[in-house]
Amino acid sequence: MSQLIDTFDRRFYYLRLSVTDVCNFRCTYCLPDGYRPHSVRNKGFLSTDEIRRVTRAFAAAGTEKIRLTGGEPSLRRDFTDIIAAVRENPHLRKIATTTNGYRLQRDIRHWRDAGLTAVNVSIDSLDARQFYAITGQDKFRQVMAGIDAAFEAGFEMVKVNTVLMRDVNSQHLQTFLDWIRDRPVQLRFIELMETGDGSDLFRKHHISGQVIRQQLIERGWQLQQRAKDDGPAQVFSHPDYQGGVGLIMPYEKDFCLSCNRLRVSATGNLHLCLFGENGIPLRDLLVSDQQQDELLARITQSLGQKKQTHFLQQGNTGHTQNLSFIGG
């Protein structure tokens, strides 16, 4: 039972932990000009020991799933060690990561051996030329080979994240569905979200996930029940398809009612919402193992500040300039 409960009686079983804000891709909706160091970073990213301590505190409070994110987490040379450090928590049921797939083919077996249980790969197009246009990297075949390597390493399911963009990839739904007919891949279509740096792109390319949902229903896809430590996706299945589809629609009414996740940035700040405040510092309590009780108390008390909803519908993106800083 999670001890992490906010004033709206939401329980938090899921932590998204960013280990770096560095990314080597230049996705049009996130870092179109490439990575730029964040102005508030002064002590570097969390060390493996700091990651071990913060994840231990969350696990002691009932967290069952931790996702290691970035930026691009695999750019950290000690990423396999980080996975192993998190795996030391016996209460965790799932350790996942989200990656652009750049090093997937090379390293996925090492990550699996270290304790990784799930992987999400970001792929916004199944056309190599369009993939390059969106990401700024000619790595489509390398990323696809990484997915094959994940299956070879023993993963029974791979999730693929695709940011929906009108007139870019939203019209290619059937191409994506054909791809997962005989593959155990769960496609996760994510609504384009407005950030401080991306207002113009949002106005040009945003499309509601409801459009895709209606197309799925018309094709015979059926909504599945949500588990308590799942993310916010509405998951659909079809008897003729080995894969599945998840829709993440942050602009839909009541999206935040089922919120079950908290975030810690790569510099050690607790973020109660992706689109929220500057963060609550935790790093001063990650110096030694003797600070665990105080760390847990600060995390628990901070939940009283969590708002009932984000304010994206009003165009308020909070302090989120782009999605690489606290891992999306």
N, C-alpha and C positions, 0 to 999 in steps of 0.2 A: 504494500500500500504506500503510495507516494505521500511524503510529508510536505511536499511542495504544492501548496494550495493558495490561490489568490482570493481576493475579496468577492469574486463572482463564483466561487466554489469550483473553479477549474483546476484540475490536477495535472501536474506536469511530469510525464514519464520519459521525456525525450529532450536531449541536449544536442544542439548543433554547435560544435566547437571548431572555430577557425584556427588553423595553425600557421597561416601566412596570408597576407593580402596581395602577395606577388602573383601575377599571372603572365604567361608567355603568349596568350592569345589576345586578339584585339577585337573581340566581338562587338558588333555595331551597337547592341543594346546595353552594353556594360562598360567596356573600355575601348571605345573607338580610336582613341589616340594612344593606346598602349598604356602600360602600367606606369604610374607616377607614385613615388613614396608618399605616404600619408603624413600630413603636417604634424600630427600629434604623436607620432612614433618617436620615442627617444631612448628606450632601453632594449630595442629589438623585440623579437617575437618570443612567446612563451617557450621556456626550455622543456626538455623531456620531463625533468623532475617536477616542474610547475604544472605541466599537463597531468602528470600522475596524481598530484595532490588535488587539483581541482576536480578531476573526474572521480576520484575516490570520494570526495565530499558529496557530489551529486548522486553517486551510486548508493552511498549510505542513506540518502534521503529518499530513495525509492526510484531513482532514474533507472530505466531498463534498457534504453537505447541511446547510443551516442553516435553521431555522425561527424566525421572529421572532414572539414571543408577548407576552402581558401577564399579568395584567390585559387591557385592551383596547388593543392596540398602536396602532390608528388614532387614539386620543385624543392621541397626540403630534403636534404640528403639523409636526414635521420628519420624519414617518414616511417620506415619499417619498424624502427625502434619505438616510435611514438605509438604505433598500433599495439606493439607488445606491451608497452607500459599501461595502456588503457585496458588491455586484456587481463591484467592482473586483478581487476575487480570481479570477484566471483558473482556479484549480483546482476551484472549486465547480461542481457540475453542477446543483444545485437550490437555489433560494431560495424558501422557502414562508412563509406566515403563517397563523395561526389568528385568526379575528375573529368577533365577535358579529354582524357584518354591518351595523352601525349606519351606517357611512360607505361601504359597499361600492359602492352605486349611484353615488355622487358621485365616488369616487376610484379605482376599480379600474383604469381605463384608464391613469391616471397611474402606478399601481404597476406595471402591466405594462410600460409604457414605461421605467420605472426599472430593470427587471430581474427582477421577481417572476416565478417560473415555476409556482407552485402555490398554491392557496388552500383552506383549510378554513373552513367556516362553521358555527357552533354553532346548531343548531335542535333543540329538545327536543320539539317537538310541531308537527304540521301543522294543528292547530286553532288559530285566532287567539285564541280566549278562553283556551284552556289555555296557549298560549304566553305570554300576558300574566300568567296566574297563576303560571307558573314563573319568569319573568324580571323581573316588575315593570315591564315596558315594553310599551306597545301599539305594537309596531314590526314585527309579523309581515309585513304586506304590504310594508313598506319593505325588510326583509331578503330576502324572496323576489324582489323586483324587483332587488336587488343580485346575486342569483345569475344572473338573466337577463342583467344587465349584464356579468357575468364571462364568460359565453359570447360575448356580443357583442364583448367586448374581445379574444377570441381564445383563451381557455382551453378546451381540449378536454374537460377533466374537472374537476369541482368535487367536493370531499369535504365531506360534511355530518356533523358530530359530534353524536351524540345520547346523552345520559347515561341509561342504563336505570334506571327506577324502578318498582318493583312497585306496581300499582294506580294508577299515574299515566300511563305511556306504554307499558309493556311489553306490554300487551294489544292494541296498535294496530299490530303488525308488518305485517299485510296492507295497511293504509293506507299505510305507508311503502313497501312493495314496489310497490304500484300506482303510486305517485308516480314511481318510477325505471324503470318498464317502458320508457318511451320517452324517458328523459332520461339523459345520460352523467354521472350522479351516483353517487359511491360513498358509501353510508351507512356510518357508522362507529359502531356501538353500543358504548358504553363502560360497563363495570360501574361502578356507584356505588361510590366508595372512601371509606373512613372517614378523616376528618381530625379534628384536635383540636377544632374547633368544631362538627363535624357528626355526633357519635356517635349522638344520638337519631334523627336523620333516617336514618342508615345502618341502624340496627336496624329501623326501620319500613318502609323502602322498598328495601333491597338485594335484588336478584334476580341469580342467577348467569347469566352469558352462555351457559352450557351449555344453558339452557332454550331460548334463541333459536337456538343452533346446531342443536339437535335439530329444531326447527321448520323451519329452512332445509333441512336434509338431507331431511326428509320431503317438502318441496316441490320437490326435485330440484336444489338448489344444490350446487355442487362446490367443494372447497377448492383454492386455487391455490398455486403455489410462491412463496416469499418471497424478495425481492431483498435484497442485503446492506445497503443503506442505507434499507430500509423501516422503518417503525415496528413495534410489536409486534403489529399486527393480524393475525388470521387472516382472509384475504380469500377470499370466495366469489363465484363467477360462475354465471350461468344462461343457456342459449342463447336463452331467450325474453325476456331483459331486456337493455336497453342499459346500465343501471347495474349496480353491484355492491354487495356488503355486506362490511364488515370488522368483526370482533369483537375487542374489546380486553378481556381477562379477566385482570386482575392477581392474582386469587385462585386461578388454576389452577396446579396443580403444574408446576414447571420454567419458569414464566413468565419468570424472570430469566436463564435459561441463554442466551438469544439477545439479551440487552441489547446495544445498539450505540449508545447515546446518552448524552451528557453534557449538563449544564445550567449556564448562567450566569445569575444573577439580575440584575435591573435595577439593582442597586447594586454589581455587579461581583464577586460571590462564585461560585466554582465549586462546584456541587452534584453529587456523584457518584451520587445517587439522589433521586428525587422525595420519598421518605419516608426522610430520613436526618438528617444532621448540620446544624449551623448554616452550613456552607459554608467554603470555603477562599478567603481574600482574594486577588484578582488586581489590584485597582484601583491599588495602589501601583506596579504595573509597567505601567500604561497611560498614564503621563504623557508619554512621548516615544517616537519610533520607535526609539531606540537601545536599548530594553529588550526587544526581541523575543526574543533568545536566552534571557534570564533568565526571561521569561514562559513560553516553551515548556518550559523545564526544570521550572518549578514545576508546570505542568499535568501533565507526564509523570510526575513524581515523586509527585504526589498520587494517581495511579491505584493505587498500592500500598495505599491506604487503602480502596478500594472493596470492599464486602462481597459475598459470593456471591449474596445474595438480600435482598429487603426482608423485613420481619417483620409484614406486614399480617395474615397469618392468625392471629397471636397478639394482634391488636388494638393493635400498636405502630405508631403513626402518626409516630413521630419528632418533628421540630420543625415539621411541616407543619400549621399551624392552618387554612389554607384553600388552595385551588388557585390563587388569583390571584397569590400572592407570587412563585412561581418558574415560573409559566406552565404548570402541569399536565403 
